[in-house]
Amino acid sequence: MDKVNFDAWSGRTVTETGGISDAQAQMIAATLNYKNSERLGVAAKLPLLWHWFAFPNTVLTEHLGRDGHPKLGEFMPPVRLERRMWAGGALRFHSPLHIGDTIRRRTRIGQITEKEGRSGPMVLMTLHHEIFCDGGLAVEERQDIVYLDIPKQPVAQKKTPMPDRSLSMSQRVETPETLLFRFSAMTFNAHRIHYDKTYAQQVEHYPDLVVHGPLQAMLLMQAATQHAGRMPSDFHFRAIHPMFAGQGLDVVALEQDGALDLYTGQGGHQGMQATALWEGTV
């Protein structure tokens, strides 16, 4: 792998301005099968994690790489590994955002680490986001990104079984290709593994289209909020194994010491783990 001086990129910052309009909120609600869309008028509270739709990367199409991601080397460092995954993150919610708000996001590149994994070289990078509205700081967020080589053939990945303890909540969410397409469109995400089956199978060697990590996190957040009847103050999540279109997702939760442990799963194995916390819980 060509060497990049990652120390020179760590600490870089950028500030963006965005927001969610009433029309966008209705489209997001339709995409996520959100049941309370009638409550999503102008000035209504934005459901948690919906700020991910507020800052689309409007890079020109000619500046996209072959995978559909913006080419690296502007704000983000020029990592030479082609497979990029949103591996996890953590969020702390200080105050609500609202539909129609002007929202600002300040992003800082944190630690960048090169290492050798079981499947070859990898680069781990952390982004730190601060989300502001007129009332001040609304959300603090850490985003974990991992870069890997694209394998030359399909690779069997270790699977982690779903929890077998007594569940506090369990639901089934279907994952048709139309859901993945709509989610990609709403986030303005051209990553081809989510809508181009030929690319996903023949280039990145996945068995099918890949369900977005942020989509799974949103489904878990939606389930946590519905189960508790209120929005959590903290939420962190970690991707475990790719989930695929057309097979549906199991969304389950376990209550533990005032917190809620959540999982997506497919065929009895985990896709994503998350924990939701409310003020006063440890």
DRENMAR-21849 format. One record per residue (C-alpha): residue number from 1; x, y, z. Coordinates in steps of 0.5 Angstrom, whole numbers. Example, Ala and Ser with C-alpha at 12.3 -4.5 7.8 and 13.67 -1.06 7.14 Angstrom:
BEGIN
+------+-------+-------+-------+
| resi |     x |     y |     z |
+------+-------+-------+-------+
|    1 |    25 |    -9 |    16 |
|    2 |    27 |    -2 |    14 |
+------+-------+-------+-------+
//
This chain:
BEGIN
+------+-------+-------+-------+
| resi |     x |     y |     z |
+------+-------+-------+-------+
|    1 |     0 |     0 |     0 |
|    2 |     3 |     7 |    -2 |
|    3 |     5 |    11 |     4 |
|    4 |     0 |    17 |     6 |
|    5 |     3 |    22 |    12 |
|    6 |    -4 |    21 |    16 |
|    7 |    -1 |    26 |    21 |
|    8 |    -2 |    31 |    16 |
|    9 |    -9 |    30 |    15 |
|   10 |   -11 |    29 |    23 |
|   11 |   -14 |    35 |    26 |
|   12 |   -17 |    38 |    19 |
|   13 |   -24 |    41 |    20 |
|   14 |   -29 |    43 |    15 |
|   15 |   -36 |    47 |    17 |
|   16 |   -43 |    45 |    13 |
|   17 |   -49 |    48 |    13 |
|   18 |   -56 |    44 |    12 |
|   19 |   -63 |    43 |    14 |
|   20 |   -69 |    38 |    13 |
|   21 |   -75 |    41 |    10 |
|   22 |   -82 |    39 |    11 |
|   23 |   -82 |    36 |     4 |
|   24 |   -76 |    32 |     5 |
|   25 |   -78 |    30 |    12 |
|   26 |   -84 |    27 |     9 |
|   27 |   -80 |    23 |     4 |
|   28 |   -76 |    20 |     9 |
|   29 |   -82 |    18 |    13 |
|   30 |   -84 |    15 |     7 |
|   31 |   -78 |    11 |     6 |
|   32 |   -77 |     9 |    13 |
|   33 |   -85 |     7 |    14 |
|   34 |   -85 |    12 |    19 |
|   35 |   -92 |    12 |    23 |
|   36 |   -93 |    19 |    25 |
|   37 |   -91 |    23 |    19 |
|   38 |   -97 |    27 |    21 |
|   39 |   -93 |    30 |    26 |
|   40 |   -87 |    32 |    22 |
|   41 |   -90 |    39 |    20 |
|   42 |   -85 |    45 |    20 |
|   43 |   -82 |    47 |    26 |
|   44 |   -83 |    40 |    29 |
|   45 |   -78 |    36 |    32 |
|   46 |   -73 |    32 |    28 |
|   47 |   -73 |    25 |    30 |
|   48 |   -66 |    23 |    32 |
|   49 |   -61 |    21 |    27 |
|   50 |   -65 |    24 |    21 |
|   51 |   -59 |    30 |    21 |
|   52 |   -56 |    25 |    17 |
|   53 |   -60 |    27 |    11 |
|   54 |   -59 |    34 |    12 |
|   55 |   -52 |    35 |     9 |
|   56 |   -52 |    31 |     2 |
|   57 |   -45 |    31 |    -1 |
|   58 |   -46 |    35 |    -7 |
|   59 |   -39 |    33 |   -11 |
|   60 |   -40 |    33 |   -18 |
|   61 |   -41 |    26 |   -22 |
|   62 |   -35 |    27 |   -25 |
|   63 |   -31 |    27 |   -19 |
|   64 |   -34 |    20 |   -16 |
|   65 |   -30 |    14 |   -16 |
|   66 |   -31 |     7 |   -19 |
|   67 |   -35 |     5 |   -13 |
|   68 |   -39 |    12 |   -13 |
|   69 |   -36 |    15 |    -7 |
|   70 |   -33 |    22 |    -8 |
|   71 |   -26 |    21 |   -10 |
|   72 |   -21 |    22 |    -4 |
|   73 |   -16 |    27 |    -3 |
|   74 |   -20 |    34 |    -2 |
|   75 |   -22 |    34 |     6 |
|   76 |   -21 |    26 |     7 |
|   77 |   -14 |    23 |     6 |
|   78 |   -13 |    19 |     0 |
|   79 |   -13 |    12 |     3 |
|   80 |   -11 |     7 |    -3 |
|   81 |   -16 |     2 |     0 |
|   82 |   -22 |     2 |    -4 |
|   83 |   -27 |    -2 |     0 |
|   84 |   -30 |     4 |     5 |
|   85 |   -35 |     2 |    11 |
|   86 |   -38 |     6 |    16 |
|   87 |   -36 |     1 |    22 |
|   88 |   -40 |     5 |    28 |
|   89 |   -41 |    11 |    32 |
|   90 |   -43 |    14 |    38 |
|   91 |   -48 |    20 |    39 |
|   92 |   -50 |    25 |    45 |
|   93 |   -56 |    29 |    44 |
|   94 |   -56 |    35 |    48 |
|   95 |   -62 |    39 |    45 |
|   96 |   -67 |    37 |    39 |
|   97 |   -67 |    39 |    32 |
|   98 |   -73 |    42 |    28 |
|   99 |   -76 |    41 |    21 |
|  100 |   -74 |    48 |    18 |
|  101 |   -68 |    49 |    22 |
|  102 |   -62 |    52 |    19 |
|  103 |   -57 |    47 |    22 |
|  104 |   -49 |    47 |    22 |
|  105 |   -44 |    41 |    22 |
|  106 |   -37 |    42 |    24 |
|  107 |   -33 |    36 |    23 |
|  108 |   -26 |    34 |    25 |
|  109 |   -21 |    29 |    23 |
|  110 |   -19 |    25 |    29 |
|  111 |   -14 |    19 |    29 |
|  112 |   -12 |    15 |    23 |
|  113 |    -9 |     9 |    24 |
|  114 |    -6 |     4 |    19 |
|  115 |    -6 |    -4 |    21 |
|  116 |    -5 |   -11 |    19 |
|  117 |   -12 |   -15 |    19 |
|  118 |   -14 |   -22 |    18 |
|  119 |   -16 |   -20 |    11 |
|  120 |   -10 |   -15 |    10 |
|  121 |    -8 |    -8 |    11 |
|  122 |   -13 |    -3 |    13 |
|  123 |   -14 |     4 |    15 |
|  124 |   -19 |     6 |    21 |
|  125 |   -21 |    13 |    21 |
|  126 |   -25 |    17 |    26 |
|  127 |   -29 |    23 |    25 |
|  128 |   -32 |    28 |    30 |
|  129 |   -38 |    32 |    28 |
|  130 |   -41 |    37 |    32 |
|  131 |   -48 |    39 |    30 |
|  132 |   -51 |    46 |    32 |
|  133 |   -58 |    50 |    31 |
|  134 |   -60 |    57 |    33 |
|  135 |   -60 |    54 |    40 |
|  136 |   -53 |    52 |    40 |
|  137 |   -50 |    45 |    41 |
|  138 |   -55 |    40 |    39 |
|  139 |   -51 |    33 |    38 |
|  140 |   -44 |    31 |    39 |
|  141 |   -42 |    25 |    34 |
|  142 |   -37 |    20 |    33 |
|  143 |   -36 |    17 |    26 |
|  144 |   -32 |    10 |    25 |
|  145 |   -30 |     9 |    18 |
|  146 |   -26 |     3 |    16 |
|  147 |   -22 |     2 |     9 |
|  148 |   -20 |    -5 |     7 |
|  149 |   -18 |    -8 |     0 |
|  150 |   -23 |   -11 |    -4 |
|  151 |   -22 |   -18 |    -4 |
|  152 |   -21 |   -22 |   -11 |
|  153 |   -26 |   -27 |    -9 |
|  154 |   -32 |   -28 |    -4 |
|  155 |   -30 |   -29 |     3 |
|  156 |   -33 |   -32 |     8 |
|  157 |   -34 |   -28 |    14 |
|  158 |   -35 |   -30 |    21 |
|  159 |   -42 |   -30 |    24 |
|  160 |   -44 |   -28 |    31 |
|  161 |   -51 |   -31 |    33 |
|  162 |   -57 |   -27 |    35 |
|  163 |   -58 |   -26 |    43 |
|  164 |   -62 |   -32 |    45 |
|  165 |   -64 |   -29 |    52 |
|  166 |   -71 |   -27 |    53 |
|  167 |   -73 |   -21 |    48 |
|  168 |   -76 |   -14 |    51 |
|  169 |   -78 |   -13 |    43 |
|  170 |   -78 |   -16 |    37 |
|  171 |   -80 |   -14 |    30 |
|  172 |   -79 |   -16 |    22 |
|  173 |   -77 |   -10 |    17 |
|  174 |   -77 |   -12 |    10 |
|  175 |   -71 |   -10 |     6 |
|  176 |   -73 |   -10 |    -2 |
|  177 |   -69 |    -6 |    -7 |
|  178 |   -74 |     0 |    -7 |
|  179 |   -72 |     1 |     0 |
|  180 |   -65 |     1 |    -1 |
|  181 |   -65 |     5 |    -7 |
|  182 |   -70 |    11 |    -4 |
|  183 |   -65 |    11 |     2 |
|  184 |   -59 |    12 |    -2 |
|  185 |   -63 |    18 |    -6 |
|  186 |   -65 |    21 |     0 |
|  187 |   -58 |    21 |     3 |
|  188 |   -55 |    23 |    -4 |
|  189 |   -51 |    17 |    -3 |
|  190 |   -48 |    14 |   -10 |
|  191 |   -44 |     8 |    -6 |
|  192 |   -46 |     2 |   -12 |
|  193 |   -46 |    -3 |    -7 |
|  194 |   -53 |    -1 |    -5 |
|  195 |   -56 |    -1 |   -12 |
|  196 |   -52 |    -4 |   -17 |
|  197 |   -52 |   -11 |   -16 |
|  198 |   -48 |   -13 |   -22 |
|  199 |   -42 |    -8 |   -18 |
|  200 |   -44 |   -11 |   -11 |
|  201 |   -43 |   -18 |   -14 |
|  202 |   -38 |   -18 |   -19 |
|  203 |   -33 |   -13 |   -16 |
|  204 |   -34 |   -13 |    -9 |
|  205 |   -36 |   -20 |    -9 |
|  206 |   -42 |   -19 |    -4 |
|  207 |   -48 |   -24 |    -5 |
|  208 |   -53 |   -19 |    -6 |
|  209 |   -54 |   -11 |    -5 |
|  210 |   -52 |    -9 |     2 |
|  211 |   -56 |    -6 |     7 |
|  212 |   -54 |     1 |     9 |
|  213 |   -50 |     1 |    16 |
|  214 |   -54 |     8 |    17 |
|  215 |   -61 |     5 |    15 |
|  216 |   -60 |    -1 |    20 |
|  217 |   -58 |     5 |    26 |
|  218 |   -64 |     9 |    24 |
|  219 |   -68 |     2 |    25 |
|  220 |   -65 |     1 |    31 |
|  221 |   -66 |     8 |    34 |
|  222 |   -73 |     8 |    31 |
|  223 |   -75 |     2 |    35 |
|  224 |   -71 |     4 |    41 |
|  225 |   -76 |    11 |    41 |
|  226 |   -82 |     7 |    40 |
|  227 |   -80 |     2 |    46 |
|  228 |   -79 |     7 |    51 |
|  229 |   -84 |    12 |    49 |
|  230 |   -78 |    17 |    49 |
|  231 |   -72 |    19 |    45 |
|  232 |   -65 |    17 |    48 |
|  233 |   -60 |    22 |    50 |
|  234 |   -54 |    17 |    48 |
|  235 |   -54 |    12 |    42 |
|  236 |   -48 |     8 |    40 |
|  237 |   -47 |     3 |    35 |
|  238 |   -43 |    -2 |    31 |
|  239 |   -43 |    -6 |    25 |
|  240 |   -42 |   -14 |    26 |
|  241 |   -43 |   -17 |    19 |
|  242 |   -46 |   -14 |    12 |
|  243 |   -54 |   -15 |    11 |
|  244 |   -57 |   -16 |     5 |
|  245 |   -63 |   -14 |     1 |
|  246 |   -69 |   -18 |     0 |
|  247 |   -68 |   -22 |     6 |
|  248 |   -71 |   -18 |    11 |
|  249 |   -68 |   -16 |    18 |
|  250 |   -70 |   -18 |    25 |
|  251 |   -70 |   -12 |    30 |
|  252 |   -69 |   -14 |    37 |
|  253 |   -68 |   -11 |    44 |
|  254 |   -66 |   -13 |    51 |
|  255 |   -67 |    -9 |    57 |
|  256 |   -61 |    -9 |    61 |
|  257 |   -60 |    -4 |    67 |
|  258 |   -64 |     2 |    65 |
|  259 |   -61 |     1 |    58 |
|  260 |   -63 |    -2 |    51 |
|  261 |   -59 |    -7 |    48 |
|  262 |   -61 |    -7 |    40 |
|  263 |   -59 |   -12 |    34 |
|  264 |   -61 |   -13 |    27 |
|  265 |   -60 |   -20 |    25 |
|  266 |   -61 |   -24 |    19 |
|  267 |   -61 |   -32 |    18 |
|  268 |   -60 |   -32 |    26 |
|  269 |   -54 |   -28 |    26 |
|  270 |   -52 |   -21 |    28 |
|  271 |   -51 |   -15 |    23 |
|  272 |   -51 |    -9 |    28 |
|  273 |   -51 |    -8 |    35 |
|  274 |   -53 |    -2 |    39 |
|  275 |   -54 |     1 |    46 |
|  276 |   -59 |     7 |    47 |
|  277 |   -59 |    10 |    54 |
|  278 |   -63 |    15 |    57 |
|  279 |   -61 |    20 |    62 |
|  280 |   -60 |    17 |    69 |
|  281 |   -58 |    10 |    66 |
|  282 |   -51 |     8 |    67 |
+------+-------+-------+-------+
//
